[in-house]
Structures are given as C-alpha cells and as structure tokens.
Amino acid sequence: MHRFSNRPPRSQRVYQVAIGAARCKRIVFADSHHAAAVAARLQTFASERIYPGLLLERERELWVEYIEGETVRRVDDTLIASLAKLLCVLMKRAPRRVPLRETPWLANLELDLAFLARAGVLADAAGQRLAAIARERAPATVWLGYDCTDAILKNFVWAERGGLRAVDVESLGSDQLLGVGAAKASVRWLGDQRDEFLEQLKGFGSPDFDGYFDFVELCFRAFWQKSSLLERKRRFVDPGVFAPFFDAR
C-alpha cells in the first residue's frame, strides 16, 4: 500500500561522522546545485568562523566541521549581544538597498495572507485587514543581503573556541530581506527583549531596517504560517502570531 502526503520531502539528510579524533557532518542535499549554493555561502564567511567550515564538496554532498560546544539554553544579555553581533557580520557583507517594487516581498506577503484566509487559518476580515496593514507599512526601499533565516536557539552553540556560532548551514541565506533572522527570533523566543535586540543590532552597525521592521516581521510570520501549514507542522500554526499587527507597536 502506498501512503501519500502533501508534506514536501526533507531537503537534506545529515550524518555525524567520526574519523579518528576528528568529528564532522556529512550533509546530503537533494541535488548538486543546492549543495553548491550552500557551499558558496559558507565560503563567503569562512574567515569569520561563524558557520561550520567547509571540509569537502562533492556533487550533492557537503562535509563540514562539527562545532564542539554547549547548546544555547538561556536567554540573557550575553546571548542578546552575541547574536546581534553575529547577525551584523552577515548583514554588513555587501547589503543592497533597492526599491520594494523591484522585489517580490510585498506581492508574496499579499499572496500568503490570501492563502491563509482561504485555508481557514485567518478569518476573511482579518486577512483583509492584514493586507491593508502590509500596504500601509510597506517601505519605499528595503535592504537585501545575507542573513540567518532560522535564528532559533537550537541552531546556535557556545563553541569551545570562538564564542557563539551557528550550526545549521542551510540557515545562511543570501538575497534575503534583511531582518528576517531577527523576525524569526522575535516570534520564537525574544519576547519582551525584541526592542533591546533591535537596539543591539543598530549599535553593531546593521543596515537600518528598524523603521520598517514591522513589515519584515509581517512578511516572515505570513510565510512561516503558510509553510508550517503546507508542511503539516501544525504545532506552529497559530493565527495569534498576527495579533500585534492589529495594535500599534
């Protein structure tokens, strides 16, 4: 009997490998193009020692270093400052300011909100109101560049050497709407420390997206709810994540 699912297949498989005293990760992607793109992004920041170092690229496989360290478990001032500094290293690497109309972000946001309404995640009135808020808060220009697209605690470790480091190689994104890392952290774990984190980013010299961060957050939350629904990660589907947008921050 065949069992069918509308959940997309996993894009990668990860294996831990020990060779003598050395440990590394072998990551198998769906195709060589995907692997090459991830490898190129890792090499862009190789000297920064933020992400695992690339040991070997072969067709659709990457071998990367295993970062020894302690999993991040506590949110405190040290973490807030360290993560803000890490993200700024990414975002300050060749950012580009472009007119919003030349990007897909607003169109994608409106599409995601309409889909969530049709799928029953949002009431029709709520979807329409959020679409209006999106247009109201959409900036004339946005910053694009490198960012961490999955800034959740389990994707970082306090390395034995080198402070805070990221371990999920696919989370290093290029041509991103800058601030997406902060937006994910905001909805998943920052809580009341959201504004403090944004101030830390500004202090480390991040591109100035603070004036339209609400728009970045709305883009991320709509995408996150849509993708969670389509991938059947129902524990994350919660229309309550949009509640802050109905009130002025």
Phi and psi in degrees as GROMACS dihedral restraints (atoms count N, CA, C in turn):
[ dihedral_restraints ]
;  ai    aj    ak    al  type     phi  dphi    fc
    3     4     5     6     1   -94.1    20    10
    4     5     6     7     1   135.5    20    10
    6     7     8     9     1  -111.2    20    10
    7     8     9    10     1   124.6    20    10
    9    10    11    12     1  -104.8    20    10
   10    11    12    13     1   149.3    20    10
   12    13    14    15     1  -141.5    20    10
   13    14    15    16     1   148.6    20    10
   15    16    17    18     1   -91.9    20    10
   16    17    18    19     1     9.1    20    10
   18    19    20    21     1   -83.3    20    10
   19    20    21    22     1   127.5    20    10
   21    22    23    24     1   -62.3    20    10
   22    23    24    25     1   149.0    20    10
   24    25    26    27     1   -66.4    20    10
   25    26    27    28     1   155.3    20    10
   27    28    29    30     1   -63.6    20    10
   28    29    30    31     1   140.2    20    10
   30    31    32    33     1   -82.6    20    10
   31    32    33    34     1   -11.0    20    10
   33    34    35    36     1  -154.1    20    10
   34    35    36    37     1   159.0    20    10
   36    37    38    39     1  -125.7    20    10
   37    38    39    40     1   138.0    20    10
   39    40    41    42     1  -121.4    20    10
   40    41    42    43     1   133.2    20    10
   42    43    44    45     1  -127.2    20    10
   43    44    45    46     1   138.6    20    10
   45    46    47    48     1   -91.0    20    10
   46    47    48    49     1   135.0    20    10
   48    49    50    51     1  -127.7    20    10
   49    50    51    52     1   134.4    20    10
   51    52    53    54     1  -114.2    20    10
   52    53    54    55     1   128.2    20    10
   54    55    56    57     1  -128.9    20    10
   55    56    57    58     1   103.0    20    10
   57    58    59    60     1    64.0    20    10
   58    59    60    61     1  -129.0    20    10
   60    61    62    63     1   -88.9    20    10
   61    62    63    64     1    -3.4    20    10
   63    64    65    66     1   -89.9    20    10
   64    65    66    67     1   142.1    20    10
   66    67    68    69     1  -121.4    20    10
   67    68    69    70     1   143.3    20    10
   69    70    71    72     1  -150.3    20    10
   70    71    72    73     1   173.5    20    10
   72    73    74    75     1  -115.9    20    10
   73    74    75    76     1   135.6    20    10
   75    76    77    78     1  -107.1    20    10
   76    77    78    79     1   119.5    20    10
   78    79    80    81     1  -114.6    20    10
   79    80    81    82     1   123.6    20    10
   81    82    83    84     1  -108.0    20    10
   82    83    84    85     1   118.6    20    10
   84    85    86    87     1   -96.8    20    10
   85    86    87    88     1   172.5    20    10
   87    88    89    90     1   -67.2    20    10
   88    89    90    91     1   -32.5    20    10
   90    91    92    93     1  -154.9    20    10
   91    92    93    94     1   168.8    20    10
   93    94    95    96     1   -70.4    20    10
   94    95    96    97     1   -28.9    20    10
   96    97    98    99     1   -63.3    20    10
   97    98    99   100     1   -45.2    20    10
   99   100   101   102     1   -61.9    20    10
  100   101   102   103     1   -45.3    20    10
  102   103   104   105     1   -60.9    20    10
  103   104   105   106     1   -42.5    20    10
  105   106   107   108     1   -64.9    20    10
  106   107   108   109     1   -38.3    20    10
  108   109   110   111     1   -65.2    20    10
  109   110   111   112     1   -43.6    20    10
  111   112   113   114     1   -64.9    20    10
  112   113   114   115     1   -42.2    20    10
  114   115   116   117     1   -60.5    20    10
  115   116   117   118     1   -41.8    20    10
  117   118   119   120     1   -63.2    20    10
  118   119   120   121     1   -40.5    20    10
  120   121   122   123     1   -67.4    20    10
  121   122   123   124     1   -40.4    20    10
  123   124   125   126     1   -61.5    20    10
  124   125   126   127     1   -41.2    20    10
  126   127   128   129     1   -67.5    20    10
  127   128   129   130     1   -30.7    20    10
  129   130   131   132     1   -59.4    20    10
  130   131   132   133     1   -33.7    20    10
  132   133   134   135     1  -113.3    20    10
  133   134   135   136     1    22.0    20    10
  135   136   137   138     1   -57.5    20    10
  136   137   138   139     1   -41.6    20    10
  138   139   140   141     1   -73.4    20    10
  139   140   141   142     1   -16.2    20    10
  141   142   143   144     1   -82.2    20    10
  142   143   144   145     1   -19.1    20    10
  144   145   146   147     1    57.1    20    10
  145   146   147   148     1    42.0    20    10
  147   148   149   150     1   -93.4    20    10
  148   149   150   151     1   -48.9    20    10
  150   151   152   153     1  -102.3    20    10
  151   152   153   154     1   166.9    20    10
  153   154   155   156     1   -56.7    20    10
  154   155   156   157     1   140.6    20    10
  156   157   158   159     1   -70.7    20    10
  157   158   159   160     1   144.8    20    10
  159   160   161   162     1   -83.9    20    10
  160   161   162   163     1   119.8    20    10
  162   163   164   165     1   -90.8    20    10
  163   164   165   166     1   -39.3    20    10
  165   166   167   168     1  -160.8    20    10
  166   167   168   169     1   139.0    20    10
  168   169   170   171     1  -120.4    20    10
  169   170   171   172     1   122.1    20    10
  171   172   173   174     1  -139.8    20    10
  172   173   174   175     1   109.3    20    10
  174   175   176   177     1    52.0    20    10
  175   176   177   178     1  -114.3    20    10
  177   178   179   180     1   -99.5    20    10
  178   179   180   181     1    18.5    20    10
  180   181   182   183     1  -119.5    20    10
  181   182   183   184     1   142.3    20    10
  183   184   185   186     1  -122.4    20    10
  184   185   186   187     1   139.8    20    10
  186   187   188   189     1  -112.7    20    10
  187   188   189   190     1   124.1    20    10
  189   190   191   192     1  -128.9    20    10
  190   191   192   193     1   160.3    20    10
  192   193   194   195     1   -65.5    20    10
  193   194   195   196     1   150.5    20    10
  195   196   197   198     1   -93.9    20    10
  196   197   198   199     1   121.4    20    10
  198   199   200   201     1   -87.5    20    10
  199   200   201   202     1   112.5    20    10
  201   202   203   204     1   -75.7    20    10
  202   203   204   205     1   136.5    20    10
  204   205   206   207     1   168.8    20    10
  205   206   207   208     1  -172.9    20    10
  207   208   209   210     1  -103.2    20    10
  208   209   210   211     1   128.7    20    10
  210   211   212   213     1   -60.0    20    10
  211   212   213   214     1   139.4    20    10
  213   214   215   216     1   -70.7    20    10
  214   215   216   217     1   124.6    20    10
  216   217   218   219     1  -125.3    20    10
  217   218   219   220     1   -22.9    20    10
  219   220   221   222     1  -120.2    20    10
  220   221   222   223     1   134.6    20    10
  222   223   224   225     1   -95.3    20    10
  223   224   225   226     1   114.4    20    10
  225   226   227   228     1  -144.1    20    10
  226   227   228   229     1  -176.5    20    10
  228   229   230   231     1   -61.6    20    10
  229   230   231   232     1   -35.3    20    10
  231   232   233   234     1   -64.0    20    10
  232   233   234   235     1   -43.8    20    10
  234   235   236   237     1   -65.3    20    10
  235   236   237   238     1   -45.0    20    10
  237   238   239   240     1   -56.7    20    10
  238   239   240   241     1   -47.8    20    10
  240   241   242   243     1   -67.6    20    10
  241   242   243   244     1   -42.0    20    10
  243   244   245   246     1   -67.1    20    10
  244   245   246   247     1   -41.4    20    10
  246   247   248   249     1   -70.4    20    10
  247   248   249   250     1   -38.7    20    10
  249   250   251   252     1   -60.7    20    10
  250   251   252   253     1   -42.0    20    10
  252   253   254   255     1   -64.4    20    10
  253   254   255   256     1   -42.4    20    10
  255   256   257   258     1   -61.4    20    10
  256   257   258   259     1   -49.0    20    10
  258   259   260   261     1   -63.0    20    10
  259   260   261   262     1   -35.3    20    10
  261   262   263   264     1   -67.0    20    10
  262   263   264   265     1   -33.7    20    10
  264   265   266   267     1   -58.6    20    10
  265   266   267   268     1   -41.8    20    10
  267   268   269   270     1   -68.0    20    10
  268   269   270   271     1   -50.7    20    10
  270   271   272   273     1   -69.7    20    10
  271   272   273   274     1   -24.8    20    10
  273   274   275   276     1   -84.8    20    10
  274   275   276   277     1    -1.6    20    10
  276   277   278   279     1   -87.0    20    10
  277   278   279   280     1    98.1    20    10
  279   280   281   282     1    55.3    20    10
  280   281   282   283     1    50.9    20    10
  282   283   284   285     1   -70.5    20    10
  283   284   285   286     1   153.9    20    10
  285   286   287   288     1  -128.2    20    10
  286   287   288   289     1   132.9    20    10
  288   289   290   291     1  -100.8    20    10
  289   290   291   292     1   121.5    20    10
  291   292   293   294     1  -132.8    20    10
  292   293   294   295     1   155.0    20    10
  294   295   296   297     1   -61.6    20    10
  295   296   297   298     1   137.1    20    10
  297   298   299   300     1   -58.1    20    10
  298   299   300   301     1   -35.2    20    10
  300   301   302   303     1   -64.1    20    10
  301   302   303   304     1   -18.4    20    10
  303   304   305   306     1   -91.8    20    10
  304   305   306   307     1     5.3    20    10
  306   307   308   309     1  -118.3    20    10
  307   308   309   310     1   166.4    20    10
  309   310   311   312     1   -90.9    20    10
  310   311   312   313     1     2.8    20    10
  312   313   314   315     1   -64.4    20    10
  313   314   315   316     1   -46.1    20    10
  315   316   317   318     1   -67.4    20    10
  316   317   318   319     1   -43.4    20    10
  318   319   320   321     1   -61.2    20    10
  319   320   321   322     1   -42.4    20    10
  321   322   323   324     1   -64.2    20    10
  322   323   324   325     1   -40.0    20    10
  324   325   326   327     1   -62.3    20    10
  325   326   327   328     1   -45.7    20    10
  327   328   329   330     1   -63.9    20    10
  328   329   330   331     1   -38.4    20    10
  330   331   332   333     1   -65.0    20    10
  331   332   333   334     1   -43.6    20    10
  333   334   335   336     1   -63.8    20    10
  334   335   336   337     1   -42.4    20    10
  336   337   338   339     1   -65.3    20    10
  337   338   339   340     1   -40.8    20    10
  339   340   341   342     1   -64.5    20    10
  340   341   342   343     1   -39.7    20    10
  342   343   344   345     1   -63.8    20    10
  343   344   345   346     1   -44.0    20    10
  345   346   347   348     1   -62.6    20    10
  346   347   348   349     1   -34.5    20    10
  348   349   350   351     1   -69.3    20    10
  349   350   351   352     1   -44.9    20    10
  351   352   353   354     1   -65.3    20    10
  352   353   354   355     1   -31.9    20    10
  354   355   356   357     1   -81.2    20    10
  355   356   357   358     1    -6.9    20    10
  357   358   359   360     1    89.9    20    10
  358   359   360   361     1     4.1    20    10
  360   361   362   363     1   -72.5    20    10
  361   362   363   364     1   -39.7    20    10
  363   364   365   366     1  -112.6    20    10
  364   365   366   367     1   143.1    20    10
  366   367   368   369     1   -67.7    20    10
  367   368   369   370     1   151.3    20    10
  369   370   371   372     1   -53.6    20    10
  370   371   372   373     1   -45.0    20    10
  372   373   374   375     1   -63.9    20    10
  373   374   375   376     1   -39.8    20    10
  375   376   377   378     1   -66.2    20    10
  376   377   378   379     1   -42.0    20    10
  378   379   380   381     1   -61.4    20    10
  379   380   381   382     1   -41.9    20    10
  381   382   383   384     1   -66.8    20    10
  382   383   384   385     1   -40.0    20    10
  384   385   386   387     1   -66.2    20    10
  385   386   387   388     1   -41.9    20    10
  387   388   389   390     1   -64.5    20    10
  388   389   390   391     1   -37.0    20    10
  390   391   392   393     1   -63.3    20    10
  391   392   393   394     1   -39.2    20    10
  393   394   395   396     1   -66.7    20    10
  394   395   396   397     1   -40.5    20    10
  396   397   398   399     1   -63.0    20    10
  397   398   399   400     1   -40.0    20    10
  399   400   401   402     1   -58.5    20    10
  400   401   402   403     1   -45.4    20    10
  402   403   404   405     1   -67.5    20    10
  403   404   405   406     1   -35.9    20    10
  405   406   407   408     1   -65.9    20    10
  406   407   408   409     1   -37.8    20    10
  408   409   410   411     1   -98.4    20    10
  409   410   411   412     1    -1.7    20    10
  411   412   413   414     1   -66.2    20    10
  412   413   414   415     1   127.0    20    10
  414   415   416   417     1   -80.3    20    10
  415   416   417   418     1   163.7    20    10
  417   418   419   420     1   -71.9    20    10
  418   419   420   421     1   -35.7    20    10
  420   421   422   423     1  -133.0    20    10
  421   422   423   424     1   155.6    20    10
  423   424   425   426     1  -135.5    20    10
  424   425   426   427     1   158.8    20    10
  426   427   428   429     1   -95.1    20    10
  427   428   429   430     1   133.9    20    10
  429   430   431   432     1  -121.0    20    10
  430   431   432   433     1   150.7    20    10
  432   433   434   435     1   165.0    20    10
  433   434   435   436     1  -150.6    20    10
  435   436   437   438     1   -87.2    20    10
  436   437   438   439     1   140.7    20    10
  438   439   440   441     1  -158.4    20    10
  439   440   441   442     1   163.0    20    10
  441   442   443   444     1   -89.6    20    10
  442   443   444   445     1   117.1    20    10
  444   445   446   447     1   -86.5    20    10
  445   446   447   448     1    -5.3    20    10
  447   448   449   450     1  -138.9    20    10
  448   449   450   451     1    63.2    20    10
  450   451   452   453     1   -83.5    20    10
  451   452   453   454     1    66.2    20    10
  453   454   455   456     1  -107.8    20    10
  454   455   456   457     1   157.4    20    10
  456   457   458   459     1   -58.6    20    10
  457   458   459   460     1   -38.4    20    10
  459   460   461   462     1   -67.7    20    10
  460   461   462   463     1   -12.3    20    10
  462   463   464   465     1   -92.1    20    10
  463   464   465   466     1    11.8    20    10
  465   466   467   468     1  -133.3    20    10
  466   467   468   469     1   150.4    20    10
  468   469   470   471     1  -135.7    20    10
  469   470   471   472     1   152.9    20    10
  471   472   473   474     1   -85.3    20    10
  472   473   474   475     1   101.8    20    10
  474   475   476   477     1   -69.1    20    10
  475   476   477   478     1   149.4    20    10
  477   478   479   480     1   -60.8    20    10
  478   479   480   481     1   -31.7    20    10
  480   481   482   483     1  -133.4    20    10
  481   482   483   484     1   120.9    20    10
  483   484   485   486     1   114.0    20    10
  484   485   486   487     1     6.4    20    10
  486   487   488   489     1    73.0    20    10
  487   488   489   490     1  -147.1    20    10
  489   490   491   492     1   -75.4    20    10
  490   491   492   493     1   130.6    20    10
  492   493   494   495     1  -135.9    20    10
  493   494   495   496     1   153.2    20    10
  495   496   497   498     1   -93.3    20    10
  496   497   498   499     1   143.5    20    10
  498   499   500   501     1  -115.8    20    10
  499   500   501   502     1   -14.8    20    10
  501   502   503   504     1   -92.6    20    10
  502   503   504   505     1   103.2    20    10
  504   505   506   507     1   -65.4    20    10
  505   506   507   508     1   -28.7    20    10
  507   508   509   510     1   -73.7    20    10
  508   509   510   511     1   -13.8    20    10
  510   511   512   513     1   -77.9    20    10
  511   512   513   514     1    -9.6    20    10
  513   514   515   516     1   -81.8    20    10
  514   515   516   517     1   102.9    20    10
  516   517   518   519     1  -106.6    20    10
  517   518   519   520     1   149.3    20    10
  519   520   521   522     1  -115.8    20    10
  520   521   522   523     1   160.8    20    10
  522   523   524   525     1    54.2    20    10
  523   524   525   526     1    37.7    20    10
  525   526   527   528     1   -92.0    20    10
  526   527   528   529     1   155.4    20    10
  528   529   530   531     1   -71.6    20    10
  529   530   531   532     1   108.0    20    10
  531   532   533   534     1   -61.3    20    10
  532   533   534   535     1   139.3    20    10
  534   535   536   537     1   106.3    20    10
  535   536   537   538     1    -5.0    20    10
  537   538   539   540     1   -65.3    20    10
  538   539   540   541     1   -34.3    20    10
  540   541   542   543     1   -63.9    20    10
  541   542   543   544     1   -45.9    20    10
  543   544   545   546     1   -63.8    20    10
  544   545   546   547     1   -35.6    20    10
  546   547   548   549     1   -65.1    20    10
  547   548   549   550     1   -40.0    20    10
  549   550   551   552     1   -69.7    20    10
  550   551   552   553     1   -42.5    20    10
  552   553   554   555     1   -59.9    20    10
  553   554   555   556     1   -37.4    20    10
  555   556   557   558     1   -61.3    20    10
  556   557   558   559     1   -45.7    20    10
  558   559   560   561     1   -79.8    20    10
  559   560   561   562     1   -25.5    20    10
  561   562   563   564     1   -93.8    20    10
  562   563   564   565     1   -37.3    20    10
  564   565   566   567     1  -152.8    20    10
  565   566   567   568     1   -12.4    20    10
  567   568   569   570     1   -68.7    20    10
  568   569   570   571     1   -40.9    20    10
  570   571   572   573     1    58.3    20    10
  571   572   573   574     1  -127.7    20    10
  573   574   575   576     1   -69.7    20    10
  574   575   576   577     1    -9.2    20    10
  576   577   578   579     1   -92.1    20    10
  577   578   579   580     1     9.8    20    10
  579   580   581   582     1   -55.2    20    10
  580   581   582   583     1   -52.6    20    10
  582   583   584   585     1   -65.7    20    10
  583   584   585   586     1   -37.7    20    10
  585   586   587   588     1   -62.2    20    10
  586   587   588   589     1   -40.5    20    10
  588   589   590   591     1   -64.3    20    10
  589   590   591   592     1   -42.3    20    10
  591   592   593   594     1   -62.1    20    10
  592   593   594   595     1   -37.7    20    10
  594   595   596   597     1   -65.5    20    10
  595   596   597   598     1   -38.0    20    10
  597   598   599   600     1   -63.6    20    10
  598   599   600   601     1   -41.7    20    10
  600   601   602   603     1   -59.5    20    10
  601   602   603   604     1   -45.5    20    10
  603   604   605   606     1   -61.9    20    10
  604   605   606   607     1   -40.2    20    10
  606   607   608   609     1   -63.6    20    10
  607   608   609   610     1   -31.7    20    10
  609   610   611   612     1   -87.3    20    10
  610   611   612   613     1     3.0    20    10
  612   613   614   615     1    86.6    20    10
  613   614   615   616     1    30.4    20    10
  615   616   617   618     1   -67.8    20    10
  616   617   618   619     1   155.0    20    10
  618   619   620   621     1   -53.4    20    10
  619   620   621   622     1   146.1    20    10
  621   622   623   624     1   -83.1    20    10
  622   623   624   625     1    86.3    20    10
  624   625   626   627     1  -106.0    20    10
  625   626   627   628     1     3.9    20    10
  627   628   629   630     1   -57.9    20    10
  628   629   630   631     1   -35.7    20    10
  630   631   632   633     1   -67.1    20    10
  631   632   633   634     1   -20.0    20    10
  633   634   635   636     1  -128.0    20    10
  634   635   636   637     1    26.4    20    10
  636   637   638   639     1   -63.4    20    10
  637   638   639   640     1   -30.0    20    10
  639   640   641   642     1   -56.9    20    10
  640   641   642   643     1   -39.2    20    10
  642   643   644   645     1   -65.9    20    10
  643   644   645   646     1   -42.8    20    10
  645   646   647   648     1   -60.8    20    10
  646   647   648   649     1   -44.4    20    10
  648   649   650   651     1   -62.5    20    10
  649   650   651   652     1   -41.8    20    10
  651   652   653   654     1   -64.9    20    10
  652   653   654   655     1   -42.0    20    10
  654   655   656   657     1   -58.0    20    10
  655   656   657   658     1   -47.0    20    10
  657   658   659   660     1   -65.5    20    10
  658   659   660   661     1   -46.0    20    10
  660   661   662   663     1   -66.1    20    10
  661   662   663   664     1   -36.9    20    10
  663   664   665   666     1   -66.2    20    10
  664   665   666   667     1   -43.9    20    10
  666   667   668   669     1   -62.8    20    10
  667   668   669   670     1   -43.5    20    10
  669   670   671   672     1   -63.1    20    10
  670   671   672   673     1   -43.7    20    10
  672   673   674   675     1   -65.4    20    10
  673   674   675   676     1   -42.1    20    10
  675   676   677   678     1   -62.8    20    10
  676   677   678   679     1   -49.5    20    10
  678   679   680   681     1   -66.7    20    10
  679   680   681   682     1   -37.0    20    10
  681   682   683   684     1   -62.6    20    10
  682   683   684   685     1   -40.0    20    10
  684   685   686   687     1   -66.0    20    10
  685   686   687   688     1   -47.5    20    10
  687   688   689   690     1   -66.9    20    10
  688   689   690   691     1   -34.0    20    10
  690   691   692   693     1   -89.3    20    10
  691   692   693   694     1     5.1    20    10
  693   694   695   696     1    61.3    20    10
  694   695   696   697     1    35.1    20    10
  696   697   698   699     1   -94.7    20    10
  697   698   699   700     1    67.9    20    10
  699   700   701   702     1   -66.9    20    10
  700   701   702   703     1   -19.2    20    10
  702   703   704   705     1   -65.3    20    10
  703   704   705   706     1   -19.7    20    10
  705   706   707   708     1   -96.6    20    10
  706   707   708   709     1    -8.2    20    10
  708   709   710   711     1   -80.5    20    10
  709   710   711   712     1   112.5    20    10
  711   712   713   714     1  -154.3    20    10
  712   713   714   715     1   106.1    20    10
  714   715   716   717     1   -62.0    20    10
  715   716   717   718     1   -14.5    20    10
  717   718   719   720     1   -63.7    20    10
  718   719   720   721     1   -18.2    20    10
  720   721   722   723     1   -66.3    20    10
  721   722   723   724     1   -16.4    20    10
  723   724   725   726     1   -91.7    20    10
  724   725   726   727     1    -5.0    20    10
  726   727   728   729     1   -54.6    20    10
  727   728   729   730     1   -42.3    20    10
  729   730   731   732     1   -59.6    20    10
  730   731   732   733     1   -23.1    20    10
  732   733   734   735     1   -79.2    20    10
  733   734   735   736     1   -14.4    20    10
  735   736   737   738     1   -84.2    20    10
  736   737   738   739     1    -8.0    20    10
  738   739   740   741     1  -123.1    20    10
  739   740   741   742     1   144.8    20    10
  741   742   743   744     1   -65.6    20    10
  742   743   744   745     1   133.8    20    10
